[in-house]
Amino acid sequence: MTSAAGRRATLSDVATAAGVSKATVSKALNGRDDVSDQTRERVLAAVAAIGYRPAPGPAHPHDRRALAVVFDLPASPYILGVFQGSLAAATDERVDLLTRLAPDRDTRTQPAVARDWVADLLAVGVGGVVGLTLSRPDALIRAAAAASLPFVMVDPVGTRDRHLVSVGSSNWDGARAATEHLIGLGHHRIGWIGGPEDSDAARERLYGYRAALDAAGIAPDPTLVRSDQFTVENGTRYAHELLTSADPPTAIMAADDEIAVGVLGAAHTLGVPVPERLSVSGFDDTPQAAWTTPPLTTVHQHLGDMGRMAVQTVLAMAEGRHPASPRVELATSLTVRASTGPAPA
């Protein structure tokens, strides 16, 4: 963050390094469309080379740091739980937290769009980015890396970047524990309604479910498995399919609480009592899990702690301290409530 002379790098230093005017640097960092892609790349390369960081506002002896928390859409209880932890950590660290929507999913994979997005963040003084379950983030991550902007993901979706720094929970172990709980209650036909196949968390939970069945000597039945988005609607739709089949499951393991809420709704509509004829388990332990009828057995994730850890990690990276492992996992535990019970005779 300093020039070769030991002082803080300035806009003039960037202009000199890039061989352009200060006005052009300002335009490039503000995403103006009257700057060519080639010039913008030179400016961002100069920013990365000399460690320039624009101030988040007018010069002031007590300038505060700023981070951006980025969503696709902050609609789910899961995302809100993680965000609350991020906000608490930022408050503790005296860091301003800016919320941003990511570029449109159809355009965010384009390098030019990703570079402009990063330039906009730099222009308002953002010193690091936390992405919350952001889908297809690779181009954004590469653009941030090119500008030396630290980027940490919480439960990445659709990424092939194995060097990405991410924070999550022990998804495999959580799903295994929940499935073992159902097996311990005597269930052998256990359905699975999971999340999207390009979600690391969803895949790990499915593998945990399969591992528990395998350890118990229960042959997996592919007709009992469904995968789609984490929504109440998908829980309802797929639970209806499973419960009206010729040989329905006696238990359903849902890959998140929203899916589980949909399963409970489908069971109610079909007149299938829970847990007398169907046991239901979720994943996340969001607040709504305690409010369902009956209250939901679910895997508890420390959502707030995940948000805190993401903020603390990105701040450390901004100071040049990188985590020992690119993946940070927090432990899960099973919260048993009234939605699970012994298998019907």
C-alpha positions in Angstrom: 0.0 0.0 0.0 3.0 2.2 -0.2 5.2 3.5 -2.9 8.9 2.6 -3.3 9.7 5.7 -1.2 7.8 4.2 1.7 4.8 6.6 1.5 1.2 5.7 0.7 0.8 5.2 -3.1 -1.2 8.0 -4.8 -3.3 8.4 -7.9 -0.3 10.1 -9.5 1.9 7.0 -8.8 -0.7 4.8 -10.6 -0.8 7.2 -13.5 3.0 7.2 -13.8 3.2 3.4 -13.6 0.5 3.0 -16.2 1.8 5.7 -18.5 -1.6 7.6 -18.5 -3.0 10.7 -17.0 -4.6 11.0 -13.5 -7.9 11.7 -15.2 -7.7 8.4 -17.1 -6.8 6.5 -14.0 -9.9 8.0 -12.2 -12.1 7.1 -15.2 -10.7 3.5 -15.3 -11.3 2.9 -11.6 -14.8 4.4 -11.8 -15.8 2.0 -14.6 -16.3 4.8 -17.2 -17.0 3.4 -20.7 -14.8 6.0 -22.4 -11.7 4.1 -21.4 -10.5 1.2 -23.6 -10.2 -2.4 -22.1 -6.5 -2.3 -22.8 -6.0 1.0 -20.9 -8.2 -0.3 -18.0 -6.1 -3.4 -17.8 -2.9 -1.3 -17.7 -4.3 0.8 -14.9 -5.5 -2.2 -12.8 -2.1 -3.9 -13.4 -0.4 -0.7 -12.0 -2.8 -0.6 -9.0 -1.8 -4.2 -8.2 1.9 -3.6 -8.8 2.2 -0.6 -6.4 -0.6 -1.6 -4.0 -2.7 1.5 -4.5 -5.9 1.8 -2.4 -8.1 4.8 -2.9 -9.4 6.4 0.3 -13.0 5.6 1.2 -13.9 9.3 1.3 -12.4 12.7 1.9 -8.9 12.6 3.6 -9.3 12.4 7.3 -7.0 11.4 10.1 -9.4 8.7 11.2 -10.3 7.2 7.8 -12.0 3.8 8.3 -11.4 0.6 6.3 -14.2 -0.7 4.2 -15.3 -4.2 3.1 -17.9 -5.3 0.6 -20.4 -8.1 1.3 -21.7 -9.4 -2.0 -24.8 -11.5 -2.6 -26.8 -12.9 -5.6 -29.9 -12.1 -3.6 -30.0 -11.7 0.2 -33.4 -13.4 0.5 -32.8 -16.6 2.5 -32.6 -17.0 6.3 -29.3 -18.7 5.8 -27.7 -15.7 4.1 -29.2 -13.3 6.6 -27.7 -15.4 9.4 -24.2 -15.3 7.9 -24.6 -11.6 7.1 -25.4 -10.8 10.8 -22.2 -12.4 11.8 -20.3 -10.4 9.1 -21.8 -7.2 10.3 -21.0 -7.9 14.0 -17.4 -8.7 13.1 -17.0 -5.5 11.0 -18.5 -3.5 13.9 -16.0 -5.0 16.3 -13.1 -4.3 13.9 -14.3 -0.7 13.2 -14.7 -1.5 9.5 -17.4 -0.1 7.3 -19.4 -2.9 5.6 -20.9 -2.1 2.2 -23.5 -4.4 0.7 -23.4 -5.1 -3.1 -25.3 -7.3 -5.5 -23.0 -9.2 -7.9 -23.2 -8.5 -11.6 -26.0 -10.3 -13.5 -25.4 -14.1 -13.6 -25.4 -14.1 -17.4 -22.6 -11.4 -17.6 -20.4 -11.9 -14.6 -18.3 -14.5 -16.3 -17.2 -11.9 -18.9 -13.7 -10.5 -17.9 -14.6 -6.9 -18.9 -17.7 -7.0 -16.7 -15.7 -8.5 -13.8 -12.9 -5.9 -14.1 -15.4 -3.0 -14.2 -17.1 -4.4 -11.1 -13.8 -4.6 -9.2 -12.9 -1.1 -10.3 -16.1 0.2 -8.9 -15.3 -1.4 -5.5 -11.8 0.0 -5.5 -13.1 3.5 -6.4 -15.2 3.6 -3.2 -12.3 2.4 -1.0 -13.2 -1.3 -0.6 -10.2 -3.2 0.8 -11.7 -6.7 0.6 -14.7 -8.7 -0.5 -16.8 -11.4 1.2 -19.1 -13.3 -1.1 -22.1 -15.1 0.4 -23.0 -18.3 -1.5 -22.2 -16.4 -4.7 -22.7 -18.5 -7.9 -20.2 -18.7 -10.7 -17.8 -16.3 -9.1 -14.5 -17.3 -10.9 -14.2 -14.3 -13.2 -14.9 -11.9 -10.3 -12.3 -13.7 -8.2 -9.7 -13.4 -11.0 -10.4 -9.7 -11.5 -10.1 -9.1 -7.8 -6.8 -11.0 -7.6 -5.4 -9.0 -10.6 -6.1 -5.8 -8.5 -4.7 -7.4 -5.3 -8.2 -7.2 -3.7 -8.6 -10.0 -1.1 -11.7 -12.2 -1.8 -13.2 -14.7 0.6 -16.3 -16.9 -0.2 -18.8 -18.4 2.1 -20.0 -21.7 0.6 -19.1 -21.1 -3.0 -21.4 -22.3 -5.8 -20.2 -23.2 -9.3 -16.5 -22.4 -8.9 -13.6 -24.4 -10.3 -11.0 -22.2 -8.5 -9.3 -24.6 -6.1 -7.1 -21.8 -4.7 -10.1 -19.8 -3.6 -10.2 -19.0 0.1 -13.5 -20.1 1.5 -15.4 -20.5 4.8 -18.0 -23.1 5.5 -19.2 -25.8 7.7 -18.5 -29.6 8.0 -21.3 -30.3 5.5 -20.3 -34.0 5.0 -20.2 -34.7 8.7 -23.4 -32.8 9.4 -25.4 -34.7 6.8 -23.9 -38.0 7.9 -24.9 -37.4 11.5 -28.5 -36.5 10.6 -28.9 -39.6 8.4 -27.4 -41.7 11.1 -30.0 -40.3 13.5 -32.8 -41.4 11.2 -31.2 -44.8 10.7 -30.9 -45.1 14.5 -34.7 -44.6 14.7 -35.2 -47.6 12.5 -35.6 -45.9 9.1 -34.3 -47.7 6.0 -36.1 -45.9 3.2 -34.7 -42.4 3.6 -35.3 -40.0 0.8 -32.9 -37.1 0.0 -33.9 -33.7 -1.4 -30.7 -31.8 -2.1 -29.4 -28.6 -3.4 -27.9 -27.7 -6.8 -25.2 -30.0 -8.2 -22.7 -27.2 -8.7 -22.8 -26.3 -5.0 -19.9 -27.6 -3.0 -22.0 -27.6 0.1 -24.8 -29.5 -1.5 -22.5 -32.2 -2.9 -20.8 -32.7 0.4 -24.1 -33.1 2.2 -25.2 -35.7 -0.4 -22.0 -37.6 0.1 -22.5 -37.5 3.9 -26.0 -39.0 3.4 -24.6 -41.7 1.2 -21.8 -42.5 3.6 -24.2 -43.0 6.5 -26.3 -45.4 4.4 -23.2 -47.3 3.3 -21.9 -47.6 6.8 -25.3 -49.1 7.9 -25.3 -51.6 5.1 -28.3 -49.9 3.4 -28.2 -50.0 -0.4 -28.8 -46.5 -1.8 -32.0 -46.2 -3.9 -31.6 -43.6 -6.7 -35.4 -43.3 -6.9 -35.4 -41.7 -3.5 -32.9 -38.9 -4.4 -33.7 -35.5 -5.9 -31.4 -32.4 -6.4 -32.4 -28.9 -7.3 -32.2 -25.3 -5.9 -32.5 -24.6 -2.1 -36.2 -23.5 -2.1 -39.4 -24.3 -0.2 -41.1 -24.9 -3.6 -38.7 -27.6 -4.5 -39.1 -29.3 -1.1 -42.8 -29.3 -1.7 -42.7 -30.6 -5.2 -40.2 -33.4 -4.7 -41.7 -34.5 -1.4 -45.0 -34.8 -3.2 -43.3 -37.0 -5.8 -41.7 -39.2 -3.1 -44.7 -39.5 -0.8 -47.1 -40.5 -3.6 -44.8 -43.1 -5.1 -45.5 -46.8 -4.9 -43.0 -47.4 -2.2 -42.6 -44.0 -0.3 -39.9 -43.3 2.2 -40.5 -43.2 5.9 -38.0 -40.4 6.3 -36.7 -37.5 4.2 -33.4 -35.8 4.7 -33.6 -32.2 3.3 -30.3 -30.5 2.4 -31.5 -27.2 4.0 -34.3 -25.9 6.2 -36.1 -24.2 3.3 -36.4 -27.5 1.5 -37.5 -29.2 4.8 -40.3 -26.6 5.3 -41.6 -27.5 1.8 -41.5 -31.2 2.8 -43.5 -30.5 5.9 -46.0 -28.6 3.8 -46.4 -31.5 1.3 -46.8 -34.0 4.1 -49.6 -31.8 5.7 -51.4 -31.5 2.3 -51.2 -35.2 1.7 -52.4 -36.1 5.2 -49.1 -37.8 6.1 -48.5 -37.2 9.9 -45.1 -36.1 11.0 -43.3 -37.9 12.7 -45.8 -40.8 13.0 -45.5 -41.8 9.3 -42.8 -39.5 8.1 -39.7 -38.2 9.8 -38.1 -35.0 8.4 -34.7 -33.6 9.0 -33.2 -30.3 7.7 -29.9 -28.5 7.6 -28.8 -25.0 8.8 -30.9 -24.6 12.0 -32.2 -21.2 10.9 -34.7 -19.5 13.3 -37.7 -20.9 11.3 -36.7 -24.4 12.2 -38.0 -24.0 15.7 -41.3 -22.4 14.4 -42.5 -25.2 12.1 -45.2 -27.7 13.0 -43.8 -29.9 14.4 -40.5 -28.2 15.2 -37.8 -29.3 12.8 -34.8 -31.6 13.6 -31.9 -30.1 11.7 -28.2 -29.8 11.5 -27.0 -26.7 13.3 -24.5 -24.5 11.4 -22.9 -21.6 13.2 -24.0 -19.1 10.6 -23.0 -16.0 12.5 -19.6 -17.5 13.2 -19.1 -18.2 9.5 -19.8 -14.6 8.8 -17.4 -13.5 11.5 -14.7 -15.8 10.3 -15.0 -14.6 6.7 -14.6 -11.0 7.7 -11.6 -11.8 10.0 -10.0 -13.8 7.2 -10.4 -11.1 4.5 -9.0 -8.5 6.9 -6.0 -10.6 7.6 -5.4 -11.1 3.9 -5.6 -7.4 3.3 -2.7 -7.1 5.8 -0.7 -9.6 4.0 -1.4 -12.6 6.3 -2.9 -15.6 4.4 -4.7 -18.5 6.0 -2.8 -21.7 6.5 -5.5 -23.5 4.5 -7.7 -22.1 1.7 -10.7 -23.8 3.3 -11.8 -23.0 6.8 -14.5 -25.3 8.2 -16.6 -24.9 11.3 -18.1 -27.8 13.2 -21.8 -28.8 12.9 -24.0 -30.5 15.5 -27.5 -32.1 15.3 -30.4 -30.3 16.9 -33.1 -32.9 17.5 -36.7 -31.7 17.7 -40.2 -33.2 17.2 -40.1 -33.8 13.4 -38.2 -37.1 13.7 -39.4 -40.3 15.4 -39.3 -44.1 15.2 -40.0 -45.6 11.9 -43.6 -46.9 11.5 -44.0 -50.6 11.9 
